[in-house]
Amino acid sequence: MSAPVTRLDLETVAARRPAPGVMAPPLHRQAPVWQERIERTDLCAAEPLVWLFGAHGGAAVSTLTASLAWAGDSGRAWPSGGHGDSPLVAVVARTHAAGLRAAHDRAMAHLAALTPDPVQLLGLILVADTDRRPSQQLRREITRVCSVFDHVWHIGWVEPWRHMCPDELPEWGPRAQVPTDKRAAADTRTVPVEPVRALHDDLLSAAVAALRTSPEPGQR
């Protein structure tokens, strides 16, 4: 990654104001911001519509980037909102304690106006970290974290992901269709699992809606 910097190092302060009562995460838990055009990984679209922002390592960003034809991996940093990059972001996190805290930090940073002004946070993609039911304590924390995002997309445990590398996963786009043959439709090497297909439709709809309602520069 080409030297992203923390939001507090930027000379231009975001024009929008922090949300009332928001407490920003401590500096050492804040994510960096790209100074330049985001470097494209081998798995992401050439010009991503939505950046998948891993709140932590192992969040499944590479997996989802490979699966969604129009998605990109932001490299665990906020886009600048310029350089021709899309300003649309979805945070991705696992359902363990560290993942939930990291996701909450990202939301708080955005609400505290510590992200570039053009950036639009669409929501949180919460990916199960185990096939077991979360404890009562984790369920409470999941509810708390989800409450600070406008949209939350839940993806349960996906067993086929354990058996394929990201570059082996099938890609899903707006024109993709599930085969009519049941055996072909169930082949996870050619058709993404249903939760990914549902995420594709819902996240794409949220992105399109955000672009339609986005204010003109200087009107935020």
N, C-alpha and C positions, 0 to 999 in steps of 0.2 A: 504494500500500500504506500502511496506517495505522500508521506508526511501529512496526515490530517492533524488538526490541532484542536485543543479543547475550545469549547464555545467562549469561555472567558478570555481567551487570547485574541479573539477577533476584534478588529478595530470598530466595526460597524455593529452597533447594538440593535437587536430586533425592534422593529417599530411597534409591535403589539406589546401589550402590557401583561404582566403575570396575572394569572387568575387569583382572585382574593383568597387569602388563607393558605396558599400553597407553600409548602416547605421544600425547597430544592434539595436533591441528594448532595451529600458531601462531595467536595471536588474530586477526591480520589475514586469516587464511584460514578462520575460523569463520563459520558462517552465522547470521543473526539468527533470532529467535523471535518469533512473533506475540504481542502483548499482548492482542489482542482476537480476536473471531471473524474468520476468514479472509475476505477480500473475494472474492466470487465473480466469475469472469470470464464473458464471454458464452458461452464454450464448455463450461464445466463444469456438472456436475449441481448441482441446488439444494442437496442434502445429500449430498455425496460420501461414498462408503464408504472409498475410498482416496485419499490425497493423493499426487499425482505431484510430486516434489521435484526440480527441475532442479538438478543439481550445478553447472551453468554455463549461460551463455546459449547458445541454439541446440541444446539437448539433444534437442529434439523433444517437449517437454512439451505444447505447444499442440496438436500433431498427435495425440498419444496421448490427450489429454484430450477432444478432439473425437471420437475414435474409440471411446472406452470410455464407455458410457452412465452408469456409476456413479462415474466418476473426477473429480477436481478438481485444479486447478493451485494449488499452495501458494505460488506467487510467490517461489520460491527461498528460502524460510524455513521453519523448523520450526513445526508447529502447536503451540498451547499445551497441547493435550490437554484443554482445557475449552471453555466457551462453546458447548457443543453440537456441536463439531466432532469428527469421527472422529479417533482417535489413530493410525490406520494410515497408514504412509508407505512409498512405494517411491521410491528414488532413481533418477533417470534421467540417463544420461551418454552421451557419444559415445566412440568407441574411439580418439580421438587422445590424445596425451600430456597435454594440459591437462585433457581430460575425465576421464581415468583418475586423475590426481592429485586433482582435485576430488571425484570419487566416493570415493576413499580417505579424503580428509579428512572427508567426511560420516560414513563408517562409524566412523572413529577418534573423532570427536566423540561419537557415540552410545555407543560402547564405554567412553569415558571419563566417561560420565554427565554430559555437558554439554548434554543435551537434557532437556526436561520429562519428569518421571517417567512419565506415562501413555503417552507416545509409544512405539509399537511399529514398529520398522523391519523391514518384511517382506523386503526384499531390493533388488537392483539390476537395473534394466532397462538393458541395454547395447546401444546403437544404433550400427550401423556408420556411419562418417563418409565412407566411400568404397566403391566397388564393387571396389576392389583388395584383394588379400590383404595383411593386415598384415605388417610386417617381423618378423623373428625377435625383435628387441628389444621391439617392441610386444606380440608374443604372450606374451613372458615377463612383461611388465608387466600385461597383461590377466589372466594366471593369478594373479599376486600380488594384484591388486586384488580379483578375484572370490573369493579365499580368505577374505576378511574379512567376507563377506556370507553369511547363512544360505541365501538363494536368489538365483539369477542367471537372468535371462531374456534371451536373445540375440535381437536383431532385426537381420537382415542389411540390406544396402542395398535400399531400396524405391524403385525408379525412379518409380512413379506419384506419390509425394509431391512430386517436383520440379515436377509439372505442375498441382498443385492447392493452393489456400490451405486452411488448417485449417478454415475455415467451409464449405468445399465438400466435406469428407470425409464419408463415410457413418458413421453411429453404429451400434455393435454392442452389444447387450444380452443378458441371459440367455434371452430368448424369441426372439431373432433366429434365422433359419434361412437357409441358403444355398439359393437358388432351384434347382429341379431342371433348369431350362433352362440348358444350358452357356454360352450366350452371355450370359445375364443374370448367371450366377454369376461370369463373368470380368470383368464391368463394375465397375471399381474406383471408379466414382462412386456406385454403389448398394450394393456389397458390399466391406467392408474386405479387404485382402490377407490371405492365410492366416496369416502370422506374427502379425498383429494379432489375428486370431480365436483363435489358439492362446494368445497372451498373455492375452486376455480370460479364457479358461477357467482357465488356470493361476494367474493373479494373483487371480481371484475365489475360487478354492479356497483359496489361501493366506490370504486375508483372512478367510474364513469360519472356517478352522481357528484362526486367531489369536484371533478373537472367542470361540470356544468354549473355548479354553484360557486366556483372559486371567484373571489373578487378581483377586480383589475388591480395591477400594481399601484400601490399608493392608497388603496381603498381599504386596507386591512384594519 
